[in-house]
Amino acid sequence: MDRPTELDAATFEGLIRAAVAAPSIHNTQPWRFGFDQSTGTVHVRADAERGLRQTDPRGRALHVSVGAALKNLTVAACHAGWTPKVTLFPDRTEPELLATVHLLGEESGPPGSEDELYEAIWHRHTSRRPFEARALPHALVTRLTEAARADGAVLMWPGPDGVRRLMRLTAEAERRNVNDPRRRAESRAWVRAQGTLGMPRAALGPQDAQGHVPVRDFGALLPPGHMPPEEFEQLPHLAVLATGDDQPQDWLRAGQALEHVLLLATRERVRASFFYQALEWHDLRWALRDADAGPAYVQMIMRLGYGPEGAATPRRPPADVTT
């Protein structure tokens, strides 16, 4: 395609639609976007009103969520013919300005890199249903690992013993969450039948009938609307996303890497959901670390496999998230 020289309103709206299709904790969509036409720069900001005070007091998950939206934005920019240049935390006097994306009208490198992921943006949905027992192909595991590394993170694949350990920690975190009145209330508040935010019941998924897989109960033991239990895989295939440090810029990079992995997996018809509960408790998050893998901070645990596509969750329209 011809290289663009000016960003029109329709193209900018397309970039934002792609950005907001990213996953976010409890579907809070904690982001806002702006555009400086004089410099050709998209501003990506945190929306603090969407923060979860009980579940995410440090804002780590908020930054991971915005990082995922940032990744979608750059993928869409490449698809539209731009070369996106990302700067994290460009102005320390504006802590809510998490990144800028300068759109350059020059060649963006060889085709088939991020541009090939664009169509996956519209098909990526979290699937909280049971998966098949078959493993991912080794070649795909390698590609997913390389995708995370390209965005500054590490993707690790624990063996059976490691998976069991992670599930035990996740189950303990799930027990704490449903027994903590404040966290229970916060989680229930984001289960919503209508609107453009939160989790519709159709997207929540069933609980494991055998109790092996600690699926998150967003309703926190609230029975109305629960799906009938189903039998999940005995030993899910887990991938652990980690970074070398644990600062806000690392959280943003983790979000970019997470979405890169998810888009690539979606292209290969691999579904994903998250074991996030243990990351919400300081002691359990520390215990998630694999000492044999060296120093690293776990940012996300993904459950990957073949199964039904997840239900779509609502998104705010571009006009609601742009300034």
N, C-alpha and C positions, 0 to 999 in steps of 0.2 A: 504494500500500500504506500501511497505518497506520505511523506513525513509531514505532520501537522505543524502549522506555524502559530496558531492561536487556539486557545481552549474555549469552545463555545459552551453555552448553557446546557445543551443536551448532552454533550460529551462529559461535562463535569457531573451532571446528574447520574450518568451511567457509571462513572467512577465511584460515586458515593453509594449507589445501589449495590455495587460489588463489595465495597468495604463493609457495609452493614450486614451482608450475608454471612459474615464470620461468626463463629461460635463465641458465646460469652457466658460467664458464670451465671446460672439461673436465668439466662437470657435477659440480663439487665441492660445490655447494650450501652455500656458506659463510655460513650464517645461522642465527640462533636467535631465538625470539620468546617474549615473556612478556606477561602481562596483569595490570594493577593495577585490580582491580574497584572500589576506593574512588574512583578518579578516572576510570574508564572509558578507560584509556589502554593501548594496545598498545606494548610495547617491542620495538624491532628492533635486534638485536645482530649483530656480526660473529662468526663462528666461526673463530677463528684456526687451529684444528687443520686446517681445510680449505684453508689458504693454500698457494700454490705458491711455494716458496722460490727455485727457479731461474727459472721463467717469469715470476713476478710478485713480485719482492722488495720493491717499495714498497707492495704491496697495492692498486694502482690497479684492477686487474681485479676483485679481491675487492669493492671498493666499488661498481663498476659493476654487478656481479652482485646485490649486496644492494639497490642502487637499483632494479633491475628487479623484484625481489620486492616492494619497497615500493610500486611502482606497481600491481602486481597486487592487493596488499592494499587499497589505497585504492579501486580499481575495484570489488572485491568488497564493500567496505564501503558504497559508494554503492548497489550492487545490493541489499544487505540493508536499505537504508533509512536508513543513518547518514550523517552529514556528517563526513568525516575531516579533521582539522586536523593537518597534518604539521609537526613541528619537527625540523630536522636538528641533530645534535650538541647535545642539550639540556643535557648535563652534561659539561664539559671534564675533570672528574676521573674520568670513566668513558670512556676512549677507545674501548672496544668497543661502547658504546651509540651507535649511528649515527643513530637517529631514534626519535621517539615519534609515535604516531598517536592523537590524542585523538578519541574517537567521540562526536559530539554528536547528540542525537535531534531536531534541528530540520531544517527543509526544506533540501535540498541544492542548490537552484537548479533551473533548467529541465531537464526530462528530455531524454535523448538525447545527453548529453555523454559523461562517462566511463562511465555506466551501460550505454550501447549496446555497449561493448567487452567486457562481461563474458563473453559466450558465446565470444568469440575466445580467451579464456585457455585453454580446453580443447582448442582446435584448432591452437594455435600450436606448430609443431615446426620445428626447423632442418632445411632440405632441402639436402643436399650433392650433389644429383644435377644433371645438365644442365638448363638452362632453355631456353625458346623464345627466338627472336631478337627477338620483337616488344617494342616499348617500352611503358612504363607510360603510361596516359593523362595528359595534362597536368593535368587537374583533380585527379587522384589525387596527382601529384607535389606540387601546391600544398597539398593537405590534409596530406600527410605532413610537409612542411616546416613548416606551421603547428603540427602536433602536437608536433614537437620544440621549437619556439619556446615553446609553452605551458608546457613543463617546464624552460625555462632553457637550452636548447642550440640550436645552429645545425645545420641539415642542408643540405649542399652537394651539388650534382650535377655532377661533373666531365665535361667533354666527352671525345671520343675520345682526344686526346693526353694528357689528365689521367688517363684510365683506364689507358692503356698505361704511364704513369709509375708509377702506384700498383701495377700488376701486376709491374713490374720490381723495385720495392722489396720487394714481398711475396715474390717468387721468391727474392731474395737472402736474406731473413729465413728462408724455409723451408730454403734450403741450409745456413745457419748452424745452424738448430735440429737438423737431422738429423745434423750433423757434430759437435755438442757433446755429449760423452758424458753429462754430468749432465742436460742438458735432454732428451736422448733417453730416458734412463732414467725421468725424471719423467713424460714424456708417455706412455710405454708402461705405466707403473704405473696410469694411469687408464683404460686400455682393459681392461674387465672383462666376463667372460661372465655373471657372476651378481652379485646384490646390488642395493642401492638407490642406489649412487653410481657415478660414472664413466660411460664410454662403451661401450655394447654395440657389437659389430662391425657389426651391422645398421644402426646410425646413422652410421657413419663415411663411407660413400659411396665411389665409385670415384675414381681419378685420371683426369686428362684425357689421353686417348690421343694428342692432338696436342701436349700440353705447353704450351698457351697459357694456361690458367687454373691458377694455382698453388694448387691445393686442398691443404689441410693434411693431411699424413700423420700421423695421431695415433699409428700404430704405429711411426713413425720407421724405415722400411725393414724392418720385421719382416714377412716374407712370409706366414706362415700367416693365413688368414682374409681376405686382401685380396680385394676385389671385382674382377672384370675391368674394365679401363679402358674408358671411354666417351668419345665426342666431345662436348666442351662447346661452348658458344657462343663464337664467335670473339672477340667484344668484349662482355663482360658489362656489365650496367647497375649501376653502383656509386653509392652514396650515402655521403658522409663526414659523420659526426657529430662536432661539435667544440664546445668551450666557450671562453669568454673568458679563463679562468684555469685553473690546474692544481692546485688544492688538493683535499683529500678531499671537501669539500662539492660541488665541481664534478664529481667522479667520481660521487657519488651522484645528482646531478641528471642527469648523462649517462645513468646507468642507468635513471632514470625516463623520460627522453625516448626512450631506445632502446626500452623496452618499449611505450611509447605508440605509436611508429611501427610496431613489429612487430604489435601488436594491430590497429591500423587496417589495415595491409597484409593481415593474415590475413582480416579481414572481407571484403576485396575479392578473396580467393583468390590473393593474391600471396605467393609463397614467399620465404624469405630464408635466407642463410647469411652467414658472416663471413670477411673477410680480416683476421685479427688478428695474424698473425705479425710484421709490421714494427713493431707497437706494443710488442713485447717487447724491442726493441733501441733504446737511447737515440738513437744517431745516425740510424738509419733512421726512427724515429718523428718526429724533427725534420725529416727530409727529406720526410715526407708532407705537410707544410704547403704550402698554396698561397699564395705571397707576394702574388698579386694579390687574394686574398680578405681581406687584412688579418690582424692578429694573432689567432691562434686555436690551440688545442691539440686535436689530433685524439684522439678517445676511442674511435672504432670506425669500421670500414669495413664497410658492408653490401653484399652482392650480392643484388639483388632481381630477380624475374622470375616468369614463369608456367611451371609445371612440376609434377612429382609432389610430393605432400605428403611431408614427411620422416617418418622413423620416430620413434616416441616413445622417450624415454629414461626410466629409472626415477627415482623420487623417494622420498625418505625420508617416512615417514608423519608426520602432525602430532605424534604423541606423542614422536617422536625429536628434534624441533626446538623443542619448547616447554619452558619452565621455569615 
